[in-house]
Amino acid sequence: MLNRVIQYMLNNRMITIMLLIVIIVWGISTAPFRWYSVLPRDPVPVDAIPDIGDNQQIVATEWMGRSPKDIQDQITYPLTTSLLGIPGVKTIRSTSMFGMSFIYIIFDDDIEFYWSRSRILEKLNSLPSGTLPEGVQPGLGPDATALGQIYWYTLEGRNPENGEPTGGWDPDELRTVQDFYVRYTLSSAEGVAEVASVGGFVKEYQVEIDPNAMRAYNLSIMDVMSAIQKSNLDIGAETVEINKAEYLVRGLGYIKSVADLEEAVVSVRNGVPVKIRDVAFVNLGPATRRGGLDKEGVEAVGGVVVARYGSNPLEVINNVKEKIAEMESGLPQKTLADGTVSKVTFVPFYDRTGLIHETIGTLETALTHETLIAIIVVIVIILNLRASIIISSILPVGVLFTFIIMRYMGIDANIVALSGIAIAIGIMIDIGVVFIENIIRHMEMEENRGIRKGKAFADLIYRSVSEVSGAVLTAQLTTVVSFLPIFFLEAQEGKLFSPLAYTKTFALISAFLLGIAILPTLAYYIFSIRITSEKVRKGANILLIVTGIALAIFTGTGLYIALSLFGLNNLFAYRWRDQRMPVFLNIGIALLAVVYLLTVEWLPMGTHEGLPGNLLFVIFIIALILGLLWLLVINYEKILRWSLANRWKFMILPFATLLFGFVIWMGFDKTFGIVAKGFETVGWRSFRQTALWQTASNRFPGIGQEFMPSLNEGSFLLMPTSMPHTGIEQNLQYIETLDKRISNIPEVEMTVGKWGRVNSALDPAPVQMFENTINYRPEYILDENGRRQRFKVNRKGAFILTDKSTYNPEEGFRLVPVDSLIPDKRGDYFRQWRPEIRKADDIWQEIINVSHIPGLTSAPRLQPIEARTVMLSTGMRAPMGIKVSGPDLESIELGGKALEAALKEVPSILSSTVFYDRAVGAPYIEISLNRQNMARYGITVADLQNVISAAVGGMPLTTTVEGRERFPVRLRYPRELRENPDELSRLIVPTATGAQIPLG
């Protein structure tokens, strides 16, 4: 079968070339990298990391004003027990908090995502009557996970001409724009599951009753509630015909302003109407909120865009940005008192696009480095420029072929999946090396000398490739089979590592198919190229010289000088006595060109060493490694003879290597623990405390283990918490202080803090929990593709700015705006960190140093995606935690505090990452009902509870309709009459006889 394929493709070379072109074009169109191309794009879905979260659905139920205990007893518990019977449910977690219930239903991994949603909806719709309190309706969360939070933004007033902040917008105005205009527009973007609002104030009509006026008019709260509900109504009254024309009849009664509500009639006394304004104060005010946003110490309004499960995050973000561009011109604007125009503007503070591009760009760079290194090795080993070109072509085409398979096998491109391709690079090269070396071997045989064209040459290539194709296939299958266990991994392990196994297998399959189908044809054409005409050869070499010089001048890239060197060497090749010398020189030029390109892409010594220093280092490293390998090859026979003659001496080396490797892996103490145990058994109890043992144990502690190393996301997520009893006002002060302090760190670009929860089922955070998104500047200024960008410098190494001034980093650190620097491919990279800041951990330590505030807990080092992944997996804000159980809350509290203190003393644990989540809840003010007194006055429990609910918590009675906007109308007592237990005891309660008595 293999031989037929090889022979067919070799005999139909035009079909093979067309197939190669199709693979290249198709591969470029599906590639996840940002390659600029005129071709239509259908790229592989791209994200930074694989989604390893559980197969989870969320049921959220709102019952505002109710305590966590009421929520747990009346909503969470009955719902949980009902949902347990759904097929495929693995486990259920739940959270009950003030006014909200969150139930997390975790399904088996083989359960289809949308099938599980439909089963949950069926169960919710078939709940028996009485399962939940009247008026409570559970809802299914968005078809996404918390890892789908891909785009966060704020809405700010900015000058439309220069983009400078202008302000001029109240939080309620911005929240109205967000809720009724922005949210709906962004929700229509393809792939968006939800757009949730956060921050600012939800505007509402507030009716604050006056108890004295109501007592004077002998009115109850129920009378005012009824009046409000009856004052907000539009009706349709069919049609009437006038002069043969049909008119639709409408009764317009919706509340449009505070005045409309004030004029509503409550009752009539002695022929005089008593209006709401006579017994209450009506105004527009903020609704109760359980979450907010703060940007660098100033309250902000914004939202979060959540990508739908299974969608392409990068494509969804691009769709959202297109929607933003469409609607920006229509966002409201106003002219301020000083004449400045302030327009509502989108300002993103978390955009996963940059992280995705940087991650994919890093892997693209790694693949480029591997490819260049592989080409260097091939050139050195083969010592044949034409063969090196053929073998090297397998790599990029094989990678493109892999992208095609990934696109249609549903494998997303992320850091793990693309790592599989990186791992396979060496084996992909091996395939080409084996085939080409065998072709060269056959070409150098005496009977085949001079055969370079026609059917004879095609037959030679066929025999060469078919000879080794079976062995190559066996080797590839061996590698693929070795990865079979990874394909059968389950749960998080399978989700994390199976993409790597798939892409590695796809890459090997691609390389083998190209090796038997495309490589023979390339070998036929490239090895058969012969320029017999002296004039043509001379003209081509002169053209190479001129082209190389021209490209080097116009592009500023010295790499093109290699073309000129090729032309010069070929032009004067006749002067060499040994005709092999020009061939070796061409190989040397190609080798130096590839080494130069590798140096420019890699810069292993850092940017501060410059190109010459890095080039010398790369040459030294490559020469050292290849030199050692070459020495091994040259002396292999001698080494082999000595090893066979001294077998027992030689076996010391592999056994010593095995033992040493085991000590490094497992650690000295674990490796030789049986020895220590033997000494302890015979009476030497302190053997492990000897200086020798302690030194060896500390020197070789073993290699640490981590399931998933953290990715450098370019931002941190600081997640401290305040005490459970802390009120909203104090939490606002905390987050304002935190954001101001963190924003003063020079390396921090922007800080946005969230307290409480976003208006979404994906965010169950209480008001005491903070999430500060901290975007820090990259070490060097990057372009939009995540690559370091060069800027113009003078001869002294100082950066030349657009205002003609200069800045020399050696004279002192200061931040320079990017638009003040002049891009220049020949310039230097601009470092944005202070000299003492060497890595991202140093920035985190600066954040920890300024975030010590009394009343706030510490927080572990987390990043946005990492935090979502950890919370989805563990339900905690840290990858590692200790569960404390006890007979009562007081015992648990004492145990947790003791553990916290003890763990902070452990040397290997950073004390700032240890915190204890307090189990003690918020304080309660409980109103106990005296049923005997209630019966004396003819008051039912329901009537009394309605009075308490309306007077203290406020009761939404109706909703106004003002165009697109909808605002609730809430009735309650004024703040000064409900802010402490004494005032609450004086609430007026109507009785069955019409009398009104105090609550207490």
Stockholm file with secondary structure:
# STOCKHOLM 1.0

chainA/1-1000         MLNRVIQYMLNNRMITIMLLIVIIVWGISTAPFRWYSVLPRDPVPVDAIPDIGDNQQIVATEWMGRSPKDIQDQITYPLTTSLLGIPGVKTIRSTSMFGMSFIYIIFDDDIEFYWSRSRILEKLNSLPSGTLPEGVQPGLGPDATALGQIYWYTLEGRNPENGEPTGGWDPDELRTVQDFYVRYTLSSAEGVAEVASVGGFVKEYQVEIDPNAMRAYNLSIMDVMSAIQKSNLDIGAETVEINKAEYLVRGLGYIKSVADLEEAVVSVRNGVPVKIRDVAFVNLGPATRRGGLDKEGVEAVGGVVVARYGSNPLEVINNVKEKIAEMESGLPQKTLADGTVSKVTFVPFYDRTGLIHETIGTLETALTHETLIAIIVVIVIILNLRASIIISSILPVGVLFTFIIMRYMGIDANIVALSGIAIAIGIMIDIGVVFIENIIRHMEMEENRGIRKGKAFADLIYRSVSEVSGAVLTAQLTTVVSFLPIFFLEAQEGKLFSPLAYTKTFALISAFLLGIAILPTLAYYIFSIRITSEKVRKGANILLIVTGIALAIFTGTGLYIALSLFGLNNLFAYRWRDQRMPVFLNIGIALLAVVYLLTVEWLPMGTHEGLPGNLLFVIFIIALILGLLWLLVINYEKILRWSLANRWKFMILPFATLLFGFVIWMGFDKTFGIVAKGFETVGWRSFRQTALWQTASNRFPGIGQEFMPSLNEGSFLLMPTSMPHTGIEQNLQYIETLDKRISNIPEVEMTVGKWGRVNSALDPAPVQMFENTINYRPEYILDENGRRQRFKVNRKGAFILTDKSTYNPEEGFRLVPVDSLIPDKRGDYFRQWRPEIRKADDIWQEIINVSHIPGLTSAPRLQPIEARTVMLSTGMRAPMGIKVSGPDLESIELGGKALEAALKEVPSILSSTVFYDRAVGAPYIEISLNRQNMARYGITVADLQNVISAAVGGMPLTTTVEGRERFPVRLRYPRELRENPDELSRLIVPTATGAQIPLG
#=GR chainA/1-1000 SS CHHHHHHHHHHCHHHHHHHHHHHHHHHHHHCSSCCCCSSCCCCCCBCSSCCCCCEEEEEEEECTTCCHHHHIIIIIHHHHHHHTTSTTEEEEEEEEETTEEEEEEEECTTSCHHHHHHHHHHHHHTCCTTSSCTTCCCEECCSSCGGGEEEEEEEEEECTTTCCBCCCCCHHHHHHHIIIIIHHHHHTSTTEEEEEEEESCCEEEEEEECHHHHHHHTCCHHHHHHHHHHTSCCEEEEEEEETTEEEEEEECCCCCSHHHHHTCEEEEETTEEEEHHHHEEEEEEECCCSEEEEETTEEEEEEEEEECTTSCHHHHHHHHHHHHHHHHTTSCEEECTTSCEEEEEEEEEEEHHHHHHHHHHHHHHHHHHHHHHHHHHHHHHHCCHHHHHHHHHHHHHHHHHHHHHHHHHTCCBCHHHHHHHHHHHHHHHHHHHHHHHHHHHHHTSGGGTTCCSHHHHHHHHHHHHHHHHHHHHHHHHHHHHHTHHHHTCCHHHHHHHHHHHHHHHHHHHHHHHHHHHTHHHHHHHHHTCCCCCHHHHHHHHHHHHHHHHHHHHHHCCGGGHHHHHHHHHHHTGGGCSSTHHHHHHHHHHHHHHHHHHHHHHHCTTCGGGHHHHHHHHHHHHHHHHHHHHHHHHHTHHHHHHHHHHTHHHHHHHHHHHHHHHHHHHHCHHHHTHHHHHHHHHTTCTTGGGSHHHHHHHHHCCCCCCCSSCCCCCSEEEECCBBCTTCCHHHHHHHHHHHHHHHHTSTTEEEEEEEEECCSSTTCCCCTTBEEEEEEECCSBCBCTTSCBCEECBCTTSCEEBTTSCEECGGGCCCCCCGGGBCBCTTSEECBCSCTTCCSHHHHHHHHHHHCCCTTBCCCCCCCHHHHHHHHHHHSSSSSSCCCCCCSSHHHHHHHHHHHHHHHTTCTTSCGGGCCCCCCCCCCCCCCCCCHHHHHHHTCCHHHHHHHHIIIIICEEEEEEEETTEEEEEEEECCGGGSSSHHHHTTCEEECTTSCEEECC
#=GC SS_cons          CHHHHHHHHHHCHHHHHHHHHHHHHHHHHHCSSCCCCSSCCCCCCBCSSCCCCCEEEEEEEECTTCCHHHHIIIIIHHHHHHHTTSTTEEEEEEEEETTEEEEEEEECTTSCHHHHHHHHHHHHHTCCTTSSCTTCCCEECCSSCGGGEEEEEEEEEECTTTCCBCCCCCHHHHHHHIIIIIHHHHHTSTTEEEEEEEESCCEEEEEEECHHHHHHHTCCHHHHHHHHHHTSCCEEEEEEEETTEEEEEEECCCCCSHHHHHTCEEEEETTEEEEHHHHEEEEEEECCCSEEEEETTEEEEEEEEEECTTSCHHHHHHHHHHHHHHHHTTSCEEECTTSCEEEEEEEEEEEHHHHHHHHHHHHHHHHHHHHHHHHHHHHHHHCCHHHHHHHHHHHHHHHHHHHHHHHHHTCCBCHHHHHHHHHHHHHHHHHHHHHHHHHHHHHTSGGGTTCCSHHHHHHHHHHHHHHHHHHHHHHHHHHHHHTHHHHTCCHHHHHHHHHHHHHHHHHHHHHHHHHHHTHHHHHHHHHTCCCCCHHHHHHHHHHHHHHHHHHHHHHCCGGGHHHHHHHHHHHTGGGCSSTHHHHHHHHHHHHHHHHHHHHHHHCTTCGGGHHHHHHHHHHHHHHHHHHHHHHHHHTHHHHHHHHHHTHHHHHHHHHHHHHHHHHHHHCHHHHTHHHHHHHHHTTCTTGGGSHHHHHHHHHCCCCCCCSSCCCCCSEEEECCBBCTTCCHHHHHHHHHHHHHHHHTSTTEEEEEEEEECCSSTTCCCCTTBEEEEEEECCSBCBCTTSCBCEECBCTTSCEEBTTSCEECGGGCCCCCCGGGBCBCTTSEECBCSCTTCCSHHHHHHHHHHHCCCTTBCCCCCCCHHHHHHHHHHHSSSSSSCCCCCCSSHHHHHHHHHHHHHHHTTCTTSCGGGCCCCCCCCCCCCCCCCCHHHHHHHTCCHHHHHHHHIIIIICEEEEEEEETTEEEEEEEECCGGGSSSHHHHTTCEEECTTSCEEECC
//
